[in-house]
């Protein structure tokens, strides 16, 4: 499985059929990483490392396996909110 390390650029969710799907992106990487129905315990600005698997839904990450190497600075963490996106399909 490929390994990625970097700073979290975005964490968000999308409501789908009475559930919530979670995903995030990393600075310097154009890919989005999906955590399925499990909210990842990360914030914008955190330095993380993780492995992912490419499947029919995209780049799938086990949220429990994301390692936070360094937390976002306090000011950035306060301003970081999870963003809910709506509609659309890929």
PDB file of N, CA, C and O in Angstrom:
ATOM      1  N   UNK A   1       0.843  -1.186   0.000  1.00  0.00           N
ATOM      2  CA  UNK A   1       0.000   0.000   0.000  1.00  0.00           C
ATOM      3  C   UNK A   1       0.884   1.243   0.000  1.00  0.00           C
ATOM      4  O   UNK A   1       1.896   1.287   0.699  1.00  0.00           O
ATOM      5  N   UNK A   2       0.503   2.251  -0.783  1.00  0.00           N
ATOM      6  CA  UNK A   2       1.262   3.498  -0.797  1.00  0.00           C
ATOM      7  C   UNK A   2       1.167   4.225   0.542  1.00  0.00           C
ATOM      8  O   UNK A   2       0.164   4.121   1.247  1.00  0.00           O
ATOM      9  N   UNK A   3       2.219   4.960   0.880  1.00  0.00           N
ATOM     10  CA  UNK A   3       2.288   5.717   2.127  1.00  0.00           C
ATOM     11  C   UNK A   3       2.342   7.202   1.787  1.00  0.00           C
ATOM     12  O   UNK A   3       3.030   7.605   0.848  1.00  0.00           O
ATOM     13  N   UNK A   4       1.615   8.016   2.552  1.00  0.00           N
ATOM     14  CA  UNK A   4       1.607   9.463   2.364  1.00  0.00           C
ATOM     15  C   UNK A   4       1.892  10.123   3.700  1.00  0.00           C
ATOM     16  O   UNK A   4       1.391   9.693   4.739  1.00  0.00           O
ATOM     17  N   UNK A   5       2.704  11.172   3.663  1.00  0.00           N
ATOM     18  CA  UNK A   5       2.950  12.007   4.835  1.00  0.00           C
ATOM     19  C   UNK A   5       2.782  13.455   4.417  1.00  0.00           C
ATOM     20  O   UNK A   5       3.122  13.825   3.293  1.00  0.00           O
ATOM     21  N   UNK A   6       2.260  14.273   5.315  1.00  0.00           N
ATOM     22  CA  UNK A   6       2.107  15.686   5.001  1.00  0.00           C
ATOM     23  C   UNK A   6       1.171  16.384   5.956  1.00  0.00           C
ATOM     24  O   UNK A   6       0.716  15.817   6.949  1.00  0.00           O
ATOM     25  N   UNK A   7       0.896  17.631   5.626  1.00  0.00           N
ATOM     26  CA  UNK A   7       0.036  18.482   6.457  1.00  0.00           C
ATOM     27  C   UNK A   7      -1.387  18.435   5.910  1.00  0.00           C
ATOM     28  O   UNK A   7      -1.611  18.599   4.711  1.00  0.00           O
ATOM     29  N   UNK A   8      -2.345  18.208   6.807  1.00  0.00           N
ATOM     30  CA  UNK A   8      -3.754  18.133   6.421  1.00  0.00           C
ATOM     31  C   UNK A   8      -4.207  19.506   5.921  1.00  0.00           C
ATOM     32  O   UNK A   8      -4.078  20.515   6.614  1.00  0.00           O
ATOM     33  N   UNK A   9      -4.735  19.511   4.709  1.00  0.00           N
ATOM     34  CA  UNK A   9      -5.204  20.746   4.076  1.00  0.00           C
ATOM     35  C   UNK A   9      -6.708  20.946   4.285  1.00  0.00           C
ATOM     36  O   UNK A   9      -7.179  22.076   4.413  1.00  0.00           O
ATOM     37  N   UNK A  10      -7.445  19.851   4.316  1.00  0.00           N
ATOM     38  CA  UNK A  10      -8.901  19.923   4.378  1.00  0.00           C
ATOM     39  C   UNK A  10      -9.447  18.634   4.988  1.00  0.00           C
ATOM     40  O   UNK A  10      -8.958  17.546   4.686  1.00  0.00           O
ATOM     41  N   UNK A  11     -10.456  18.758   5.841  1.00  0.00           N
ATOM     42  CA  UNK A  11     -11.199  17.608   6.371  1.00  0.00           C
ATOM     43  C   UNK A  11     -12.672  17.934   6.181  1.00  0.00           C
ATOM     44  O   UNK A  11     -13.122  19.017   6.554  1.00  0.00           O
ATOM     45  N   UNK A  12     -13.422  17.009   5.607  1.00  0.00           N
ATOM     46  CA  UNK A  12     -14.825  17.305   5.373  1.00  0.00           C
ATOM     47  C   UNK A  12     -15.694  16.065   5.361  1.00  0.00           C
ATOM     48  O   UNK A  12     -15.211  14.934   5.397  1.00  0.00           O
ATOM     49  N   UNK A  13     -16.993  16.315   5.308  1.00  0.00           N
ATOM     50  CA  UNK A  13     -17.950  15.215   5.308  1.00  0.00           C
ATOM     51  C   UNK A  13     -19.050  15.483   4.309  1.00  0.00           C
ATOM     52  O   UNK A  13     -19.245  16.611   3.856  1.00  0.00           O
ATOM     53  N   UNK A  14     -19.763  14.428   3.974  1.00  0.00           N
ATOM     54  CA  UNK A  14     -20.874  14.513   3.035  1.00  0.00           C
ATOM     55  C   UNK A  14     -21.968  13.566   3.515  1.00  0.00           C
ATOM     56  O   UNK A  14     -21.714  12.390   3.771  1.00  0.00           O
ATOM     57  N   UNK A  15     -23.184  14.086   3.634  1.00  0.00           N
ATOM     58  CA  UNK A  15     -24.313  13.256   4.051  1.00  0.00           C
ATOM     59  C   UNK A  15     -24.744  12.388   2.871  1.00  0.00           C
ATOM     60  O   UNK A  15     -24.987  12.884   1.770  1.00  0.00           O
ATOM     61  N   UNK A  16     -24.833  11.083   3.125  1.00  0.00           N
ATOM     62  CA  UNK A  16     -25.236  10.129   2.092  1.00  0.00           C
ATOM     63  C   UNK A  16     -26.158   9.101   2.732  1.00  0.00           C
ATOM     64  O   UNK A  16     -25.746   8.383   3.643  1.00  0.00           O
ATOM     65  N   UNK A  17     -27.389   9.022   2.270  1.00  0.00           N
ATOM     66  CA  UNK A  17     -28.353   8.012   2.735  1.00  0.00           C
ATOM     67  C   UNK A  17     -28.379   7.845   4.255  1.00  0.00           C
ATOM     68  O   UNK A  17     -28.110   6.756   4.762  1.00  0.00           O
ATOM     69  N   UNK A  18     -28.690   8.882   4.958  1.00  0.00           N
ATOM     70  CA  UNK A  18     -28.813   8.863   6.425  1.00  0.00           C
ATOM     71  C   UNK A  18     -27.508   8.528   7.142  1.00  0.00           C
ATOM     72  O   UNK A  18     -27.533   8.128   8.306  1.00  0.00           O
ATOM     73  N   UNK A  19     -26.379   8.684   6.475  1.00  0.00           N
ATOM     74  CA  UNK A  19     -25.065   8.471   7.073  1.00  0.00           C
ATOM     75  C   UNK A  19     -24.153   9.621   6.646  1.00  0.00           C
ATOM     76  O   UNK A  19     -24.551  10.495   5.877  1.00  0.00           O
ATOM     77  N   UNK A  20     -22.945   9.601   7.151  1.00  0.00           N
ATOM     78  CA  UNK A  20     -21.968  10.626   6.814  1.00  0.00           C
ATOM     79  C   UNK A  20     -20.688   9.966   6.330  1.00  0.00           C
ATOM     80  O   UNK A  20     -20.145   9.084   6.995  1.00  0.00           O
ATOM     81  N   UNK A  21     -20.209  10.396   5.171  1.00  0.00           N
ATOM     82  CA  UNK A  21     -18.933   9.924   4.640  1.00  0.00           C
ATOM     83  C   UNK A  21     -17.874  10.993   4.895  1.00  0.00           C
ATOM     84  O   UNK A  21     -18.144  12.183   4.734  1.00  0.00           O
ATOM     85  N   UNK A  22     -16.669  10.574   5.293  1.00  0.00           N
ATOM     86  CA  UNK A  22     -15.579  11.487   5.641  1.00  0.00           C
ATOM     87  C   UNK A  22     -14.424  11.357   4.661  1.00  0.00           C
ATOM     88  O   UNK A  22     -14.117  10.268   4.177  1.00  0.00           O
ATOM     89  N   UNK A  23     -13.787  12.494   4.378  1.00  0.00           N
ATOM     90  CA  UNK A  23     -12.595  12.490   3.535  1.00  0.00           C
ATOM     91  C   UNK A  23     -11.700  13.658   3.935  1.00  0.00           C
ATOM     92  O   UNK A  23     -12.102  14.534   4.701  1.00  0.00           O
ATOM     93  N   UNK A  24     -10.475  13.653   3.401  1.00  0.00           N
ATOM     94  CA  UNK A  24      -9.533  14.729   3.699  1.00  0.00           C
ATOM     95  C   UNK A  24      -8.528  14.837   2.565  1.00  0.00           C
ATOM     96  O   UNK A  24      -8.431  13.951   1.716  1.00  0.00           O
ATOM     97  N   UNK A  25      -7.780  15.936   2.561  1.00  0.00           N
ATOM     98  CA  UNK A  25      -6.706  16.106   1.594  1.00  0.00           C
ATOM     99  C   UNK A  25      -5.452  16.570   2.329  1.00  0.00           C
ATOM    100  O   UNK A  25      -5.512  17.049   3.461  1.00  0.00           O
ATOM    101  N   UNK A  26      -4.319  16.415   1.655  1.00  0.00           N
ATOM    102  CA  UNK A  26      -3.015  16.740   2.228  1.00  0.00           C
ATOM    103  C   UNK A  26      -2.348  17.768   1.313  1.00  0.00           C
ATOM    104  O   UNK A  26      -2.413  17.651   0.089  1.00  0.00           O
ATOM    105  N   UNK A  27      -1.713  18.766   1.907  1.00  0.00           N
ATOM    106  CA  UNK A  27      -1.026  19.797   1.131  1.00  0.00           C
ATOM    107  C   UNK A  27      -0.003  19.165   0.191  1.00  0.00           C
ATOM    108  O   UNK A  27       0.689  18.214   0.556  1.00  0.00           O
ATOM    109  N   UNK A  28       0.080  19.704  -1.017  1.00  0.00           N
ATOM    110  CA  UNK A  28       1.047  19.216  -1.993  1.00  0.00           C
ATOM    111  C   UNK A  28       0.619  17.948  -2.707  1.00  0.00           C
ATOM    112  O   UNK A  28       1.388  17.387  -3.487  1.00  0.00           O
ATOM    113  N   UNK A  29      -0.604  17.489  -2.449  1.00  0.00           N
ATOM    114  CA  UNK A  29      -1.117  16.274  -3.066  1.00  0.00           C
ATOM    115  C   UNK A  29      -2.489  16.591  -3.642  1.00  0.00           C
ATOM    116  O   UNK A  29      -3.346  17.130  -2.942  1.00  0.00           O
ATOM    117  N   UNK A  30      -2.704  16.264  -4.899  1.00  0.00           N
ATOM    118  CA  UNK A  30      -3.979  16.592  -5.549  1.00  0.00           C
ATOM    119  C   UNK A  30      -5.074  15.572  -5.277  1.00  0.00           C
ATOM    120  O   UNK A  30      -6.218  15.778  -5.683  1.00  0.00           O
ATOM    121  N   UNK A  31      -4.750  14.482  -4.604  1.00  0.00           N
ATOM    122  CA  UNK A  31      -5.706  13.411  -4.332  1.00  0.00           C
ATOM    123  C   UNK A  31      -6.542  13.708  -3.083  1.00  0.00           C
ATOM    124  O   UNK A  31      -6.111  14.438  -2.190  1.00  0.00           O
ATOM    125  N   UNK A  32      -7.732  13.134  -3.041  1.00  0.00           N
ATOM    126  CA  UNK A  32      -8.544  13.117  -1.826  1.00  0.00           C
ATOM    127  C   UNK A  32      -8.462  11.715  -1.246  1.00  0.00           C
ATOM    128  O   UNK A  32      -8.351  10.736  -1.985  1.00  0.00           O
ATOM    129  N   UNK A  33      -8.516  11.620   0.076  1.00  0.00           N
ATOM    130  CA  UNK A  33      -8.435  10.347   0.765  1.00  0.00           C
ATOM    131  C   UNK A  33      -9.709  10.148   1.561  1.00  0.00           C
ATOM    132  O   UNK A  33     -10.135  11.032   2.305  1.00  0.00           O
ATOM    133  N   UNK A  34     -10.315   8.985   1.401  1.00  0.00           N
ATOM    134  CA  UNK A  34     -11.617   8.691   2.002  1.00  0.00           C
ATOM    135  C   UNK A  34     -11.451   7.807   3.240  1.00  0.00           C
ATOM    136  O   UNK A  34     -10.621   6.899   3.278  1.00  0.00           O
ATOM    137  N   UNK A  35     -12.271   8.107   4.249  1.00  0.00           N
ATOM    138  CA  UNK A  35     -12.278   7.309   5.479  1.00  0.00           C
ATOM    139  C   UNK A  35     -13.604   6.584   5.651  1.00  0.00           C
ATOM    140  O   UNK A  35     -13.854   5.997   6.703  1.00  0.00           O
ATOM    141  N   UNK A  36     -14.453   6.617   4.639  1.00  0.00           N
ATOM    142  CA  UNK A  36     -15.741   5.949   4.740  1.00  0.00           C
ATOM    143  C   UNK A  36     -16.614   6.613   5.782  1.00  0.00           C
ATOM    144  O   UNK A  36     -16.720   7.839   5.824  1.00  0.00           O
ATOM    145  N   UNK A  37     -17.238   5.810   6.619  1.00  0.00           N
ATOM    146  CA  UNK A  37     -18.177   6.311   7.621  1.00  0.00           C
ATOM    147  C   UNK A  37     -17.510   6.649   8.946  1.00  0.00           C
ATOM    148  O   UNK A  37     -18.194   7.010   9.904  1.00  0.00           O
ATOM    149  N   UNK A  38     -16.182   6.537   9.019  1.00  0.00           N
ATOM    150  CA  UNK A  38     -15.449   6.811  10.257  1.00  0.00           C
ATOM    151  C   UNK A  38     -14.813   8.194  10.198  1.00  0.00           C
ATOM    152  O   UNK A  38     -14.027   8.482   9.296  1.00  0.00           O
ATOM    153  N   UNK A  39     -15.154   9.049  11.157  1.00  0.00           N
ATOM    154  CA  UNK A  39     -14.573  10.391  11.210  1.00  0.00           C
ATOM    155  C   UNK A  39     -13.104  10.277  11.617  1.00  0.00           C
ATOM    156  O   UNK A  39     -12.793   9.703  12.661  1.00  0.00           O
ATOM    157  N   UNK A  40     -12.195  10.825  10.793  1.00  0.00           N
ATOM    158  CA  UNK A  40     -10.776  10.754  11.161  1.00  0.00           C
ATOM    159  C   UNK A  40     -10.474  11.707  12.318  1.00  0.00           C
ATOM    160  O   UNK A  40     -11.038  12.799  12.386  1.00  0.00           O
ATOM    161  N   UNK A  41      -9.599  11.304  13.212  1.00  0.00           N
ATOM    162  CA  UNK A  41      -9.247  12.119  14.369  1.00  0.00           C
ATOM    163  C   UNK A  41      -8.075  13.033  14.001  1.00  0.00           C
ATOM    164  O   UNK A  41      -6.998  12.958  14.592  1.00  0.00           O
ATOM    165  N   UNK A  42      -8.315  13.901  13.006  1.00  0.00           N
ATOM    166  CA  UNK A  42      -7.302  14.831  12.525  1.00  0.00           C
ATOM    167  C   UNK A  42      -7.936  16.194  12.326  1.00  0.00           C
ATOM    168  O   UNK A  42      -9.156  16.319  12.210  1.00  0.00           O
ATOM    169  N   UNK A  43      -7.084  17.221  12.287  1.00  0.00           N
ATOM    170  CA  UNK A  43      -7.535  18.588  12.058  1.00  0.00           C
ATOM    171  C   UNK A  43      -6.699  19.231  10.967  1.00  0.00           C
ATOM    172  O   UNK A  43      -5.577  18.801  10.698  1.00  0.00           O
ATOM    173  N   UNK A  44      -7.242  20.250  10.348  1.00  0.00           N
ATOM    174  CA  UNK A  44      -6.489  21.023   9.373  1.00  0.00           C
ATOM    175  C   UNK A  44      -5.212  21.521  10.032  1.00  0.00           C
ATOM    176  O   UNK A  44      -5.247  22.070  11.133  1.00  0.00           O
ATOM    177  N   UNK A  45      -4.087  21.328   9.355  1.00  0.00           N
ATOM    178  CA  UNK A  45      -2.798  21.769   9.888  1.00  0.00           C
ATOM    179  C   UNK A  45      -2.006  20.689  10.592  1.00  0.00           C
ATOM    180  O   UNK A  45      -0.817  20.873  10.852  1.00  0.00           O
ATOM    181  N   UNK A  46      -2.638  19.554  10.911  1.00  0.00           N
ATOM    182  CA  UNK A  46      -1.913  18.442  11.543  1.00  0.00           C
ATOM    183  C   UNK A  46      -0.935  17.831  10.543  1.00  0.00           C
ATOM    184  O   UNK A  46      -1.230  17.736   9.351  1.00  0.00           O
ATOM    185  N   UNK A  47       0.219  17.422  11.034  1.00  0.00           N
ATOM    186  CA  UNK A  47       1.187  16.686  10.227  1.00  0.00           C
ATOM    187  C   UNK A  47       0.894  15.208  10.430  1.00  0.00           C
ATOM    188  O   UNK A  47       0.980  14.711  11.552  1.00  0.00           O
ATOM    189  N   UNK A  48       0.548  14.497   9.357  1.00  0.00           N
ATOM    190  CA  UNK A  48       0.089  13.107   9.468  1.00  0.00           C
ATOM    191  C   UNK A  48       0.863  12.179   8.537  1.00  0.00           C
ATOM    192  O   UNK A  48       1.529  12.623   7.601  1.00  0.00           O
ATOM    193  N   UNK A  49       0.761  10.907   8.810  1.00  0.00           N
ATOM    194  CA  UNK A  49       1.257   9.871   7.919  1.00  0.00           C
ATOM    195  C   UNK A  49       0.258   8.728   7.932  1.00  0.00           C
ATOM    196  O   UNK A  49      -0.337   8.418   8.964  1.00  0.00           O
ATOM    197  N   UNK A  50       0.078   8.098   6.761  1.00  0.00           N
ATOM    198  CA  UNK A  50      -0.906   7.027   6.647  1.00  0.00           C
ATOM    199  C   UNK A  50      -0.663   6.239   5.372  1.00  0.00           C
ATOM    200  O   UNK A  50       0.035   6.693   4.465  1.00  0.00           O
ATOM    201  N   UNK A  51      -1.249   5.059   5.320  1.00  0.00           N
ATOM    202  CA  UNK A  51      -1.248   4.242   4.112  1.00  0.00           C
ATOM    203  C   UNK A  51      -2.666   4.236   3.556  1.00  0.00           C
ATOM    204  O   UNK A  51      -3.637   4.387   4.298  1.00  0.00           O
ATOM    205  N   UNK A  52      -2.773   4.059   2.243  1.00  0.00           N
ATOM    206  CA  UNK A  52      -4.094   3.986   1.633  1.00  0.00           C
ATOM    207  C   UNK A  52      -4.125   2.891   0.585  1.00  0.00           C
ATOM    208  O   UNK A  52      -3.093   2.435   0.092  1.00  0.00           O
ATOM    209  N   UNK A  53      -5.329   2.490   0.264  1.00  0.00           N
ATOM    210  CA  UNK A  53      -5.564   1.465  -0.744  1.00  0.00           C
ATOM    211  C   UNK A  53      -6.497   2.040  -1.799  1.00  0.00           C
ATOM    212  O   UNK A  53      -7.503   2.665  -1.465  1.00  0.00           O
ATOM    213  N   UNK A  54      -6.172   1.835  -3.056  1.00  0.00           N
ATOM    214  CA  UNK A  54      -7.034   2.306  -4.134  1.00  0.00           C
ATOM    215  C   UNK A  54      -8.079   1.235  -4.409  1.00  0.00           C
ATOM    216  O   UNK A  54      -7.745   0.083  -4.685  1.00  0.00           O
ATOM    217  N   UNK A  55      -9.358   1.630  -4.332  1.00  0.00           N
ATOM    218  CA  UNK A  55     -10.440   0.699  -4.647  1.00  0.00           C
ATOM    219  C   UNK A  55     -11.450   1.393  -5.554  1.00  0.00           C
ATOM    220  O   UNK A  55     -11.170   2.479  -6.061  1.00  0.00           O
ATOM    221  N   UNK A  56     -12.599   0.800  -5.766  1.00  0.00           N
ATOM    222  CA  UNK A  56     -13.588   1.363  -6.676  1.00  0.00           C
ATOM    223  C   UNK A  56     -14.125   2.712  -6.215  1.00  0.00           C
ATOM    224  O   UNK A  56     -14.719   3.439  -7.011  1.00  0.00           O
ATOM    225  N   UNK A  57     -13.930   3.061  -4.943  1.00  0.00           N
ATOM    226  CA  UNK A  57     -14.423   4.323  -4.412  1.00  0.00           C
ATOM    227  C   UNK A  57     -13.344   5.398  -4.353  1.00  0.00           C
ATOM    228  O   UNK A  57     -13.644   6.544  -4.018  1.00  0.00           O
ATOM    229  N   UNK A  58     -12.120   5.065  -4.662  1.00  0.00           N
ATOM    230  CA  UNK A  58     -11.023   6.033  -4.616  1.00  0.00           C
ATOM    231  C   UNK A  58      -9.929   5.580  -3.673  1.00  0.00           C
ATOM    232  O   UNK A  58      -9.688   4.383  -3.516  1.00  0.00           O
ATOM    233  N   UNK A  59      -9.272   6.531  -3.052  1.00  0.00           N
ATOM    234  CA  UNK A  59      -8.165   6.266  -2.136  1.00  0.00           C
ATOM    235  C   UNK A  59      -8.716   6.052  -0.730  1.00  0.00           C
ATOM    236  O   UNK A  59      -9.079   7.011  -0.048  1.00  0.00           O
ATOM    237  N   UNK A  60      -8.777   4.807  -0.302  1.00  0.00           N
ATOM    238  CA  UNK A  60      -9.410   4.455   0.970  1.00  0.00           C
ATOM    239  C   UNK A  60      -8.369   4.368   2.080  1.00  0.00           C
ATOM    240  O   UNK A  60      -7.346   3.698   1.938  1.00  0.00           O
ATOM    241  N   UNK A  61      -8.646   5.058   3.193  1.00  0.00           N
ATOM    242  CA  UNK A  61      -7.763   5.085   4.355  1.00  0.00           C
ATOM    243  C   UNK A  61      -8.519   4.530   5.549  1.00  0.00           C
ATOM    244  O   UNK A  61      -9.687   4.864   5.753  1.00  0.00           O
ATOM    245  N   UNK A  62      -7.868   3.684   6.343  1.00  0.00           N
ATOM    246  CA  UNK A  62      -8.445   3.257   7.609  1.00  0.00           C
ATOM    247  C   UNK A  62      -8.166   4.383   8.606  1.00  0.00           C
ATOM    248  O   UNK A  62      -7.016   4.597   8.991  1.00  0.00           O
ATOM    249  N   UNK A  63      -9.209   5.102   9.026  1.00  0.00           N
ATOM    250  CA  UNK A  63      -9.052   6.279   9.890  1.00  0.00           C
ATOM    251  C   UNK A  63      -8.267   5.965  11.157  1.00  0.00           C
ATOM    252  O   UNK A  63      -7.553   6.827  11.669  1.00  0.00           O
ATOM    253  N   UNK A  64      -8.388   4.747  11.666  1.00  0.00           N
ATOM    254  CA  UNK A  64      -7.680   4.361  12.892  1.00  0.00           C
ATOM    255  C   UNK A  64      -6.174   4.274  12.685  1.00  0.00           C
ATOM    256  O   UNK A  64      -5.408   4.343  13.647  1.00  0.00           O
ATOM    257  N   UNK A  65      -5.745   4.122  11.428  1.00  0.00           N
ATOM    258  CA  UNK A  65      -4.319   3.963  11.135  1.00  0.00           C
ATOM    259  C   UNK A  65      -3.615   5.269  10.788  1.00  0.00           C
ATOM    260  O   UNK A  65      -2.421   5.255  10.489  1.00  0.00           O
ATOM    261  N   UNK A  66      -4.319   6.393  10.820  1.00  0.00           N
ATOM    262  CA  UNK A  66      -3.684   7.687  10.556  1.00  0.00           C
ATOM    263  C   UNK A  66      -2.896   8.083  11.799  1.00  0.00           C
ATOM    264  O   UNK A  66      -3.445   8.162  12.898  1.00  0.00           O
ATOM    265  N   UNK A  67      -1.601   8.331  11.611  1.00  0.00           N
ATOM    266  CA  UNK A  67      -0.747   8.755  12.733  1.00  0.00           C
ATOM    267  C   UNK A  67      -0.516  10.249  12.650  1.00  0.00           C
ATOM    268  O   UNK A  67      -0.075  10.757  11.619  1.00  0.00           O
ATOM    269  N   UNK A  68      -0.811  10.959  13.732  1.00  0.00           N
ATOM    270  CA  UNK A  68      -0.548  12.394  13.808  1.00  0.00           C
ATOM    271  C   UNK A  68       0.862  12.569  14.350  1.00  0.00           C
ATOM    272  O   UNK A  68       1.150  12.205  15.490  1.00  0.00           O
ATOM    273  N   UNK A  69       1.743  13.131  13.519  1.00  0.00           N
ATOM    274  CA  UNK A  69       3.137  13.339  13.906  1.00  0.00           C
ATOM    275  C   UNK A  69       3.319  14.659  14.638  1.00  0.00           C
ATOM    276  O   UNK A  69       4.246  14.813  15.433  1.00  0.00           O
ATOM    277  N   UNK A  70       2.438  15.604  14.370  1.00  0.00           N
ATOM    278  CA  UNK A  70       2.473  16.904  15.019  1.00  0.00           C
ATOM    279  C   UNK A  70       1.126  17.569  14.840  1.00  0.00           C
ATOM    280  O   UNK A  70       0.534  17.521  13.762  1.00  0.00           O
ATOM    281  N   UNK A  71       0.646  18.189  15.904  1.00  0.00           N
ATOM    282  CA  UNK A  71      -0.664  18.833  15.846  1.00  0.00           C
ATOM    283  C   UNK A  71      -0.561  20.218  15.246  1.00  0.00           C
ATOM    284  O   UNK A  71       0.504  20.836  15.227  1.00  0.00           O
ATOM    285  N   UNK A  72      -1.691  20.686  14.758  1.00  0.00           N
ATOM    286  CA  UNK A  72      -1.771  22.040  14.216  1.00  0.00           C
ATOM    287  C   UNK A  72      -1.503  23.035  15.331  1.00  0.00           C
ATOM    288  O   UNK A  72      -1.833  22.772  16.488  1.00  0.00           O
ATOM    289  N   UNK A  73      -0.906  24.183  14.998  1.00  0.00           N
ATOM    290  CA  UNK A  73      -0.744  25.226  16.015  1.00  0.00           C
ATOM    291  C   UNK A  73      -2.108  25.604  16.585  1.00  0.00           C
ATOM    292  O   UNK A  73      -3.112  25.524  15.878  1.00  0.00           O
ATOM    293  N   UNK A  74      -2.159  26.009  17.840  1.00  0.00           N
ATOM    294  CA  UNK A  74      -3.418  26.289  18.533  1.00  0.00           C
ATOM    295  C   UNK A  74      -4.308  27.241  17.756  1.00  0.00           C
ATOM    296  O   UNK A  74      -5.512  27.002  17.667  1.00  0.00           O
ATOM    297  N   UNK A  75      -3.768  28.305  17.193  1.00  0.00           N
ATOM    298  CA  UNK A  75      -4.573  29.274  16.464  1.00  0.00           C
ATOM    299  C   UNK A  75      -5.209  28.635  15.232  1.00  0.00           C
ATOM    300  O   UNK A  75      -6.388  28.863  14.962  1.00  0.00           O
ATOM    301  N   UNK A  76      -4.451  27.843  14.485  1.00  0.00           N
ATOM    302  CA  UNK A  76      -4.999  27.194  13.291  1.00  0.00           C
ATOM    303  C   UNK A  76      -6.052  26.165  13.669  1.00  0.00           C
ATOM    304  O   UNK A  76      -7.053  26.014  12.969  1.00  0.00           O
ATOM    305  N   UNK A  77      -5.833  25.453  14.775  1.00  0.00           N
ATOM    306  CA  UNK A  77      -6.779  24.426  15.195  1.00  0.00           C
ATOM    307  C   UNK A  77      -8.119  25.050  15.570  1.00  0.00           C
ATOM    308  O   UNK A  77      -9.171  24.479  15.283  1.00  0.00           O
ATOM    309  N   UNK A  78      -8.087  26.222  16.210  1.00  0.00           N
ATOM    310  CA  UNK A  78      -9.329  26.878  16.577  1.00  0.00           C
ATOM    311  C   UNK A  78     -10.121  27.298  15.352  1.00  0.00           C
ATOM    312  O   UNK A  78     -11.350  27.231  15.349  1.00  0.00           O
ATOM    313  N   UNK A  79      -9.420  27.732  14.309  1.00  0.00           N
ATOM    314  CA  UNK A  79     -10.092  28.186  13.101  1.00  0.00           C
ATOM    315  C   UNK A  79     -10.479  27.046  12.173  1.00  0.00           C
ATOM    316  O   UNK A  79     -11.226  27.250  11.216  1.00  0.00           O
ATOM    317  N   UNK A  80      -9.979  25.858  12.447  1.00  0.00           N
ATOM    318  CA  UNK A  80     -10.243  24.708  11.566  1.00  0.00           C
ATOM    319  C   UNK A  80     -11.572  24.073  11.954  1.00  0.00           C
ATOM    320  O   UNK A  80     -11.744  23.580  13.069  1.00  0.00           O
ATOM    321  N   UNK A  81     -12.479  24.096  11.036  1.00  0.00           N
ATOM    322  CA  UNK A  81     -13.751  23.436  11.265  1.00  0.00           C
ATOM    323  C   UNK A  81     -13.927  22.389  10.184  1.00  0.00           C
ATOM    324  O   UNK A  81     -13.393  22.520   9.083  1.00  0.00           O
ATOM    325  N   UNK A  82     -14.668  21.366  10.502  1.00  0.00           N
ATOM    326  CA  UNK A  82     -14.955  20.393   9.453  1.00  0.00           C
ATOM    327  C   UNK A  82     -15.986  21.000   8.537  1.00  0.00           C
ATOM    328  O   UNK A  82     -16.890  21.708   8.981  1.00  0.00           O
ATOM    329  N   UNK A  83     -15.851  20.729   7.288  1.00  0.00           N
ATOM    330  CA  UNK A  83     -16.715  21.313   6.291  1.00  0.00           C
ATOM    331  C   UNK A  83     -17.597  20.236   5.715  1.00  0.00           C
ATOM    332  O   UNK A  83     -17.120  19.167   5.333  1.00  0.00           O
ATOM    333  N   UNK A  84     -18.879  20.515   5.651  1.00  0.00           N
ATOM    334  CA  UNK A  84     -19.796  19.566   5.040  1.00  0.00           C
ATOM    335  C   UNK A  84     -20.063  20.019   3.616  1.00  0.00           C
ATOM    336  O   UNK A  84     -20.392  21.179   3.367  1.00  0.00           O
ATOM    337  N   UNK A  85     -19.916  19.082   2.682  1.00  0.00           N
ATOM    338  CA  UNK A  85     -20.173  19.392   1.290  1.00  0.00           C
ATOM    339  C   UNK A  85     -21.447  18.691   0.860  1.00  0.00           C
ATOM    340  O   UNK A  85     -21.857  17.689   1.447  1.00  0.00           O
ATOM    341  N   UNK A  86     -22.056  19.228  -0.162  1.00  0.00           N
ATOM    342  CA  UNK A  86     -23.323  18.627  -0.564  1.00  0.00           C
ATOM    343  C   UNK A  86     -23.303  18.239  -2.028  1.00  0.00           C
ATOM    344  O   UNK A  86     -22.560  18.790  -2.841  1.00  0.00           O
ATOM    345  N   UNK A  87     -24.150  17.266  -2.331  1.00  0.00           N
ATOM    346  CA  UNK A  87     -24.444  16.887  -3.697  1.00  0.00           C
ATOM    347  C   UNK A  87     -23.270  16.435  -4.532  1.00  0.00           C
ATOM    348  O   UNK A  87     -22.123  16.411  -4.085  1.00  0.00           O
ATOM    349  N   UNK A  88     -23.589  16.081  -5.744  1.00  0.00           N
ATOM    350  CA  UNK A  88     -22.588  15.696  -6.724  1.00  0.00           C
ATOM    351  C   UNK A  88     -22.134  14.273  -6.555  1.00  0.00           C
ATOM    352  O   UNK A  88     -22.184  13.707  -5.463  1.00  0.00           O
ATOM    353  N   UNK A  89     -21.697  13.713  -7.634  1.00  0.00           N
ATOM    354  CA  UNK A  89     -21.108  12.379  -7.593  1.00  0.00           C
ATOM    355  C   UNK A  89     -19.980  12.349  -8.584  1.00  0.00           C
ATOM    356  O   UNK A  89     -19.922  13.162  -9.506  1.00  0.00           O
ATOM    357  N   UNK A  90     -19.105  11.431  -8.396  1.00  0.00           N
ATOM    358  CA  UNK A  90     -17.932  11.329  -9.241  1.00  0.00           C
ATOM    359  C   UNK A  90     -18.083  10.250 -10.246  1.00  0.00           C
ATOM    360  O   UNK A  90     -17.178  10.023 -11.049  1.00  0.00           O
TER     361      UNK A  90
END
